[in-house]
Amino acid sequence: MTTDHDIKDITLADAGRERIDWAFSEMPVLRAIYKRFTREQPLAGARISGCLHITTETANLARTLRMGGAELVLCASNPLSTQDDVAAALVRHEQIPTFAIRGEDTTTYYHHISKALDHRPQLTMDDGADLISELHQHRTELLATIRGGSEETTTGVLRLRAMAEEGALKYPVIAVNDAMTKHLFDNRYGTGQSALDGIIRATNILLAGKIFTVAGYGWCGRGIAMRAKGHGAQVIVTEVEPLKALEAAMDGFRVMPMFEAAACSDFIVTATGDKHVLDTAHFEIMKDGCVIANAGHFNVEINIPALEALAVVKQRPRTHVQSYRLKGGRCIRLLTEGRLVNLAAAEGHPAAVMDMSFANQALSMAYLWRNGTKLTHSVHQVPVNIDRQVAQMKLAVMGLRIDALSPEQRHYLVSWRDGT
C-alpha cells in the first residue's frame, strides 16, 4: 500500500475493488486498451497527475494508464463526487497515491490538488481545469517540464479556451470533452440518465406529470430533457442561444425565459456552465416546493448565497435536500448544495458511456506523451483517428457491423467532375 495518500477509510478498500471490477465488466473498449497498454507500454516513464471524479470508472482509467507505464497521482475534482471506497481501493490495491475525501472542505480540496502537483507531472488530466488553473497561478515552476494535458468537461474547456485567448495557457491541452464519442454519448446519455438518477434518489418524488425545466440545451441539457420527458414530465427548456432554443422547440419542448419558467416549475435543473442562472429574481417567484438542482461542473449556476439571504428557515428533510423557507411561507428545495447532482446524489455516469470517454482519455494521454512537445500551447481537438478508433471498437464489442465505401465511392466523394 502506498503511504502517500489522504482518504477517508482504508478499510473500505475491498468493497471498492469489487465495485471497480463490476464497472470494468461494462467497459469493453477500455479493457481492450488495458491489454494493449500492458503489452506496448506507451506511457513508460510518464508522470501523470489527475484531478478527476474519483469513481469506479475513473479507477479503471487509472489502472489502464498505470499498466501502460505511467506513474500516477490522483486528487478529487469536486468535493462531493468522491466514492470513498474507490479511493481506498486505489491506495491499497492499485498502489496509486490518491488524495480525495467525500465532503472535503475547500481548504482540503486545494491542498489535495497541491499534493497531486507535488508529483511534478509531465502530463495532466482535468475535470473542470482546477489543476491546470493552480499550475498556472501558484505552481508555475512546474510548467517547463509539462508536455500536455487533457480536459473532460464543457466547463473546463471554456476556461482553457479563455486562457488560450489571453495567451496564458503554457502547454497544449486536448479537449477530450469535444470528442464526438464523448459529448454525443457521455454528455447526452450519461448525464441524461445519471442526473435523473440523482434527482430521484435525492427526492423520491414522482416525475410523471410534473413541470420540469432544463436550463441550457447543450449536449447535457438535451440528455436531461430527453430523459425527463421519458419519465412523463412536461419539459420546458430555457436558453440564451437562438439556434439551441429553436432546436429545443423542434424537438417538442416548450421554450421560454427562465423568469417565466420559474413561476410554474416543479423541478429546475441547470446545465449551462455559467454563473447565477438561477438568481434572486427567480427565487422570489418560484412555485412553492420547487426542487432545484445543478448538473453543471461547478456550484455557481445557482446563486446559493442569494437563496440563503432570502431564507427565514432552513431544514434538511433528506440527506441530499436542503429546504429553504422564504417569507410568506414558500419553500425552495436545493439538492446536493448546488453541486453535480448526478455524482453527489447518485454514482455518476454509467460505466458503458464512460467506456468511450475514458478510452479517448487513455489514447489522448499516449498521444500527448509522444507528440506533446510538437503541439502549440492551445486547446486541441482529440485526433480524428482516435475518435474514429473508439467508435469502431465500441461497435465491434456491441456486435454491430457497418458498410465500407468501395474505391469508386471514395473517389466520387473527393472528385468534382462527375455530376448527374
TACOR-V856382 format. One record per backbone hydrogen bond with DSSP energy under -0.5 kcal/mol. CO is the residue of the C=O (numbers start at 1). NH is the residue of the N-H. E is the energy in kcal/mol with one decimal. If there is no record, write none. Layout:
CO;NH;E  CO;NH;E
This chain:
3;5;-1.0  6;100;-1.8  9;12;-1.6  10;13;-1.7  12;16;-2.2  13;17;-2.5  14;18;-1.8  15;19;-1.7  16;20;-2.4  17;21;-2.5  18;22;-1.9  19;23;-2.3  20;24;-2.2  21;25;-1.4  23;26;-1.8  24;27;-1.7  27;31;-2.0  28;32;-1.9  29;33;-2.0  30;34;-2.7  31;35;-2.0  32;36;-2.1  33;37;-3.5  34;38;-2.3  35;39;-1.6  36;40;-3.1  37;41;-2.7  41;44;-1.3  43;46;-2.4  46;48;-0.6  46;71;-3.1  47;122;-3.0  47;123;-1.9  48;73;-1.8  49;125;-2.1  50;52;-0.7  50;75;-2.5  51;127;-1.4  52;77;-0.9  53;55;-1.7  54;83;-2.5  55;59;-2.2  56;60;-1.4  57;61;-1.7  58;62;-2.7  59;63;-2.4  60;64;-1.8  61;65;-2.5  62;66;-2.5  63;67;-2.4  64;68;-1.1  65;70;-2.0  66;69;-1.8  68;43;-2.6  69;45;-1.3  70;72;-0.5  71;48;-3.0  72;97;-0.6  73;50;-2.7  74;99;-2.3  75;52;-2.0  78;81;-1.4  78;82;-0.5  79;103;-3.6  79;104;-0.7  82;84;-0.7  83;86;-0.9  83;87;-2.1  84;88;-2.0  85;89;-2.0  86;90;-2.5  87;91;-1.6  88;92;-2.8  89;93;-2.1  89;94;-1.2  90;96;-2.6  91;2;-1.2  91;95;-0.6  95;97;-0.6  97;74;-2.5  98;6;-2.2  98;100;-0.5  99;76;-1.4  101;104;-2.0  105;109;-2.7  106;110;-2.2  107;111;-1.9  108;112;-2.6  109;113;-1.7  110;114;-2.1  111;115;-2.0  112;116;-2.1  113;117;-1.9  114;118;-1.4  116;119;-0.9  117;120;-2.3  122;147;-3.0  122;148;-1.1  123;49;-2.0  124;150;-1.7  125;51;-3.1  126;152;-1.9  129;133;-2.2  130;134;-2.5  131;135;-2.3  132;136;-2.3  133;137;-1.6  134;138;-3.2  134;139;-1.2  135;139;-0.8  139;142;-2.0  140;143;-1.3  142;145;-0.9  143;146;-1.5  148;124;-1.5  149;174;-2.9  150;126;-1.9  151;176;-0.9  151;177;-1.7  153;157;-2.2  154;158;-2.1  155;159;-2.0  156;160;-2.5  157;161;-2.5  158;162;-1.8  159;163;-2.0  160;164;-2.7  161;165;-2.4  162;166;-1.6  163;168;-2.7  163;169;-0.7  164;167;-1.2  172;149;-1.8  173;175;-0.5  173;380;-3.3  174;151;-2.2  174;176;-1.7  175;178;-1.6  175;382;-0.5  176;179;-1.6  179;182;-1.7  179;183;-2.3  180;184;-1.4  182;185;-0.8  182;186;-2.0  182;187;-1.1  183;188;-0.7  185;189;-1.7  185;190;-1.9  186;191;-1.7  188;192;-1.4  189;193;-2.0  190;194;-2.9  191;195;-2.6  192;196;-1.1  193;197;-2.3  194;198;-2.5  195;199;-2.3  196;200;-2.6  197;201;-2.6  198;202;-2.4  199;203;-2.0  200;204;-2.6  207;210;-2.3  210;212;-0.6  210;234;-3.3  211;213;-0.5  211;266;-2.6  211;267;-2.0  212;236;-2.4  213;215;-0.5  213;269;-2.7  214;216;-0.8  214;238;-2.2  215;271;-2.2  218;222;-2.8  219;223;-1.8  220;224;-2.3  221;225;-2.7  222;226;-2.5  223;227;-2.3  224;228;-2.6  225;229;-2.3  226;230;-1.7  227;231;-1.2  228;233;-2.1  229;232;-1.7  232;209;-2.6  233;235;-0.8  234;212;-2.6  235;254;-1.7  236;214;-2.7  237;256;-1.5  238;216;-2.7  240;242;-0.5  241;245;-2.4  242;246;-2.5  243;247;-2.3  244;248;-2.4  245;249;-2.1  246;250;-2.5  247;251;-1.8  248;253;-2.4  249;252;-1.5  254;237;-3.1  257;260;-0.7  257;261;-2.1  258;262;-3.1  259;263;-0.6  261;264;-1.3  261;265;-1.3  262;287;-1.3  266;291;-2.8  267;213;-3.0  268;293;-2.4  269;215;-3.0  270;295;-3.3  277;279;-0.5  278;303;-2.7  279;282;-1.0  279;283;-2.3  280;284;-2.3  282;285;-1.1  282;286;-0.8  283;286;-0.7  287;290;-2.0  290;292;-0.5  290;333;-3.0  291;268;-2.4  292;335;-2.3  293;270;-2.2  294;341;-2.6  298;300;-0.9  298;301;-0.8  300;276;-3.0  301;277;-1.6  301;278;-2.2  301;303;-0.5  302;304;-1.9  303;307;-1.7  304;308;-2.9  305;309;-2.0  306;310;-1.3  307;311;-1.2  310;327;-0.6  313;325;-3.1  315;323;-3.2  318;321;-1.6  320;336;-2.3  321;318;-0.7  321;323;-0.5  322;334;-3.0  323;315;-2.3  323;325;-0.6  324;326;-0.5  324;332;-2.6  325;312;-3.4  325;313;-1.5  326;329;-2.1  330;326;-3.2  331;289;-3.0  331;290;-0.6  332;324;-3.1  332;334;-0.6  333;292;-3.1  334;322;-3.0  335;338;-2.2  336;339;-2.6  339;294;-0.6  340;343;-0.6  340;344;-2.7  341;345;-1.8  342;348;-2.5  350;353;-1.0  350;354;-1.7  351;355;-1.7  353;356;-0.7  353;357;-1.6  354;358;-3.1  355;359;-1.3  356;360;-2.2  357;361;-1.9  358;362;-2.7  359;363;-2.4  360;364;-2.3  361;365;-2.1  362;366;-1.9  363;367;-2.1  364;368;-2.7  365;369;-2.3  366;370;-1.6  367;371;-2.9  368;372;-2.7  371;374;-2.1  371;375;-0.5  372;375;-1.3  376;378;-2.1  378;173;-2.4  378;380;-0.6  380;175;-3.2  383;386;-1.0  383;387;-1.9  384;388;-2.7  385;389;-1.9  386;390;-2.4  387;391;-2.0  388;392;-2.8  389;393;-2.4  390;394;-2.3  391;395;-2.5  392;396;-2.1  393;397;-2.2  394;398;-1.4  395;400;-2.7  396;399;-1.3  406;410;-2.6  407;411;-2.3  408;412;-2.1  409;413;-1.9  410;414;-0.7  411;414;-1.0  412;415;-1.1
